[in-house]
Amino acid sequence: MTRTLAFALLFTTLAACGDKDDGGDSAAADGTDGTDGTDGADGGSGADGATLYANSCAACHGASGEGVSGPAMGDVVPGKTEADLIGIIQNGEGSMPPIGLGDSDAAAVAQYLSANFG
């Protein structure tokens, strides 16, 4: 039972932040649906910034950017350029891990963040 509890805690912790696949009907990155899961050379999904934020950021930063285990977006986005935000999304910063989005997806999230929290 202790092993099961430890596994569940580890899984929950690892799933809390970072690039997530919600298991939905989106294109599978492994090509099992006949696609490679991308829309271009940089590995972007073609999804809009709001959708990408919901799938990759909201678990830690909140669905409305209010902050959960990560800071509120209104506390970190103002004063940052979209290039700054892309760097943070792709490389991480402080306790935030790299999210692993391609250039176009990271740019879409950065644009969403700037428009809504900047």
Protein Blocks (a to p, Z undefined) as FASTA:
>chain_A
ZZmmmmmmmmmmmmmgccddehiabdcfklpnopahiabfnopahiafklmmmmmmmmmn
opnlnopabccfklmmgopafklmmmmmmnogajbccehiafklmmmmmmmmmmmmZZ
